Amino acid sequence: MDFMNSYLSENVKNLIPYVAGLQPQGPGWIKLNTNENPYPPSVKVMRTIIAADTEMLRLYPDGESTALKEAIAANLDLDLGLCHKNIFCGNGSDEVLALAFQAFYSGKVNVLTPDISYGFYPVWGDMYNVKLEFRPLGEDFTIDPNDYKDANGVVIANPNAPTSLALELSQIEQILHQNPKGVVLVDEAYINFANVDSAVSLLPKYENLLVVRTFSKSHSLAGMRVGYAIGHPKLIKALGLVRDAFNSYPLDMLAQTAAIAAIKDNIHLFKTCKQVIKTREETAKNLQKIGYQVLPSQTNFLLIKTPAAEELYKHLLKNKILARYWLKPRLSHFLRVTIGTDKEMEAFIKCVQEFANAKQTKQM
């Protein structure tokens, strides 16, 4: 009996899943392939987890994440008039995004997204019967807002991944103005590492805007899986409707507790993001000195251009340094590298320099 043909649905048979970065096995690895924060969470997060009432683990968590919603709302610009009714919390931003695809785009055509962006978008498109239309990035990997008009929905990561580039707030507003018929989803996973303004400030003007964020990157809580969306209460209600048809208790008690502590510690957030940005700029300069082209990053990673990208990836791998490489059109000459600690990036640069020296010697 052919298992694939006998038991699986037609939709699942044809799915091409998202492939995450390699997870290192054993000690000694430098992990620069999954865009995690190189620094630990706030001490307040650790203290909160230690002090948590573990007896409460026998009970289901608050399915609405009420206290976390209130903490997130309080951390936003109070002049915007946002409150907990504008917030939706989920098990990582991936779950929030997947629920948004189901709530706002399922069964629709003419939903626009860049041809090079977060690899999960086309997977959710296939899974939830969304007819995505991919708008090509420019040769410099920039997004042209003029390519996004009269759609039934728009999905954009800003800053974009894996390109590391960002749109200005005025460009996001242009896209919103051009697409009143569908939900415009702005995925801001990396916004705390960027020098552009968040789309959150546009929420009072556009009821079809949904901004999605995560605690995984700037808050150092990738292991907790906490994400959230900010939008008009009607959009938030729709996300809750889909969630409750799937999983009414997405965020566990400890995750909610940790995220509340994290969102309240802005000093730690600014300090770690500032350090990541500083290391990012120093690493980019060092790569350029070696002779590599580096896109001007607005994220916690760099996209490096080199004809020998695959060779460099394998060289780093042999030296127990994980980076991200895709054998795909327009990306095969690029390597994406997460920003680690200064010590990790020094080891990375040393390894890259050794590779460049070896290539130069071979060509002589």
Residue pairs with C-beta under 8 A, 6 or more apart in sequence:
4 13
5 13
11 126
11 127
11 129
14 126
15 123
15 126
15 127
16 122
16 123
16 126
17 123
18 119
18 120
18 123
19 119
20 34
21 33
21 34
21 322
21 324
22 33
22 322
24 31
24 320
24 322
28 320
29 320
29 321
29 322
30 320
30 321
30 322
30 340
30 344
30 347
30 348
31 322
31 338
31 340
32 321
32 322
32 323
32 337
32 338
32 339
32 340
32 344
32 348
33 322
33 323
33 324
33 336
33 337
33 338
34 222
34 324
34 338
35 161
35 190
35 217
35 299
35 300
35 301
35 338
36 216
36 217
36 220
36 222
36 338
37 216
37 217
37 218
37 219
37 220
37 222
37 272
37 276
37 300
38 276
38 338
38 339
38 340
38 341
38 344
39 220
39 272
39 275
39 276
39 341
40 46
40 220
41 219
41 220
41 221
41 258
41 262
41 268
42 219
42 220
42 261
42 262
42 265
42 268
42 269
43 268
44 261
44 262
44 264
44 265
44 268
45 221
45 258
45 261
45 262
45 265
47 261
48 257
48 258
48 260
48 261
49 254
49 257
49 258
52 253
52 254
52 257
56 253
57 253
57 254
59 253
60 249
61 249
61 251
61 252
61 253
61 256
62 253
62 256
63 244
63 248
63 249
63 250
64 89
64 240
65 89
65 251
65 256
66 84
67 256
67 260
68 89
68 226
68 228
68 251
68 256
68 259
68 260
68 263
69 84
69 87
69 88
69 89
69 228
70 84
71 259
71 260
71 263
71 264
72 84
72 87
72 89
72 228
72 230
72 263
73 82
73 83
73 84
73 86
73 87
75 263
75 264
75 266
76 82
76 200
76 230
77 200
77 201
80 200
80 201
80 203
80 204
81 204
82 200
82 203
82 230
85 233
85 236
86 203
86 230
86 231
86 232
86 233
86 236
87 228
87 229
87 230
87 236
88 96
88 228
88 229
88 230
88 231
88 236
88 239
88 240
88 243
89 96
89 226
89 227
89 228
89 250
89 251
89 256
89 259
90 96
90 99
90 227
90 228
90 229
90 239
90 243
90 250
90 251
91 225
91 226
91 227
91 247
91 250
91 251
91 255
92 214
92 216
92 225
92 226
92 227
93 187
93 189
93 212
93 213
93 214
93 216
93 227
93 228
94 120
94 227
95 225
95 227
95 250
96 212
96 227
96 228
96 229
96 239
97 120
97 121
97 124
97 185
97 187
97 212
97 227
98 120
98 124
98 127
98 128
99 239
99 242
99 243
99 246
100 183
100 185
100 210
100 212
100 229
100 239
101 124
101 125
101 127
101 128
101 130
102 128
102 242
103 235
103 238
103 239
103 241
103 242
104 153
104 182
104 183
104 185
104 210
104 235
104 238
105 111
105 125
105 128
105 130
105 152
105 153
105 155
105 182
105 183
106 128
106 129
106 130
107 129
107 130
108 130
108 131
108 152
108 153
108 182
109 131
109 133
109 152
110 131
110 133
110 150
110 151
110 152
110 153
111 125
111 130
111 131
111 132
111 133
111 151
111 152
111 153
111 154
111 155
111 182
112 132
112 133
112 134
112 135
112 147
112 148
112 151
112 153
112 154
112 155
112 179
113 121
113 132
113 133
113 134
113 135
113 154
113 155
113 156
114 134
114 135
114 136
114 137
114 143
114 156
114 157
114 160
115 134
115 135
115 136
115 137
116 137
116 141
116 160
116 162
116 163
116 330
116 331
117 155
117 156
117 157
117 160
117 161
117 163
118 157
118 161
118 187
121 132
121 155
122 132
122 134
124 130
125 131
125 132
130 153
132 155
133 151
135 143
135 144
135 147
135 148
136 147
137 143
137 163
137 330
138 144
141 160
141 163
141 165
141 295
141 303
142 165
143 156
143 160
143 165
143 167
143 171
145 167
145 171
145 172
145 174
145 175
145 178
148 154
148 156
148 175
148 178
148 179
149 178
149 179
150 178
150 179
150 181
151 179
151 181
151 182
152 181
152 182
153 179
153 182
153 183
153 184
153 185
154 175
154 179
154 182
154 183
154 184
154 185
155 185
155 187
156 167
156 172
156 175
156 184
156 185
156 186
156 187
157 186
157 187
157 188
157 189
157 190
158 166
158 167
158 172
158 186
158 187
158 188
158 191
158 196
158 199
159 165
159 166
159 190
159 191
159 193
159 194
159 196
159 297
159 298
159 299
160 166
161 189
161 190
161 299
161 301
162 301
162 303
162 324
162 326
162 331
162 334
162 336
163 295
163 303
164 295
164 296
164 297
164 298
164 299
164 301
164 302
164 303
165 295
165 296
165 297
165 298
166 194
166 196
166 298
167 196
168 196
168 197
169 196
169 197
169 198
169 199
169 201
169 202
172 186
172 199
172 202
173 202
173 205
173 206
175 184
176 184
176 202
176 205
176 206
176 208
176 209
179 208
180 208
182 208
183 208
183 209
183 210
183 235
184 206
184 208
184 209
184 210
185 210
185 211
185 212
186 199
186 209
186 210
186 211
186 212
187 212
188 198
188 199
188 211
188 212
188 213
189 212
189 213
189 214
189 216
189 217
190 217
190 218
190 298
190 299
190 300
191 198
191 213
192 217
192 218
192 269
192 273
193 217
193 218
193 273
193 276
193 277
193 280
193 297
193 298
193 299
193 300
194 298
194 299
195 298
196 298
198 211
199 209
199 211
200 211
200 230
202 209
203 209
203 211
203 230
203 231
203 232
207 232
207 234
207 235
208 232
208 235
209 231
209 232
210 229
210 230
210 231
210 235
211 229
211 230
211 231
212 227
212 228
212 229
212 230
213 227
213 228
213 229
213 230
214 226
214 227
214 228
215 221
215 224
215 226
215 227
215 259
215 262
215 263
216 222
216 225
216 226
216 227
217 300
218 269
218 272
218 273
218 300
219 259
219 262
219 263
219 269
220 262
220 272
221 258
221 259
221 262
224 254
224 255
224 258
224 259
225 255
226 251
226 255
226 256
226 258
226 259
229 235
229 236
229 239
243 250
251 259
262 268
262 269
276 300
276 339
279 339
279 340
279 341
279 342
279 345
280 297
280 300
280 301
280 302
280 339
282 342
282 345
283 302
283 337
283 339
283 345
283 348
283 349
284 294
284 297
284 302
286 349
287 294
287 302
287 304
287 349
287 352
288 294
290 349
290 352
290 353
290 356
291 356
292 304
292 305
292 306
292 352
293 304
293 305
293 306
294 302
294 303
294 304
294 305
295 302
295 303
295 305
297 303
300 338
300 339
301 336
301 337
301 338
301 339
302 336
302 337
302 339
303 334
303 335
303 336
304 334
304 335
304 336
304 337
305 333
305 334
306 312
306 333
306 334
306 335
307 333
308 355
308 359
309 325
309 332
309 333
309 334
309 335
310 325
310 327
310 332
311 355
311 359
312 323
312 335
312 352
312 355
313 323
313 325
313 335
315 351
315 354
315 355
316 322
316 323
316 348
316 351
316 352
316 355
317 323
319 351
321 347
321 348
321 351
323 335
323 336
323 337
323 338
324 335
324 336
324 337
324 338
325 334
325 335
325 336
326 332
326 334
337 348
339 345
340 348
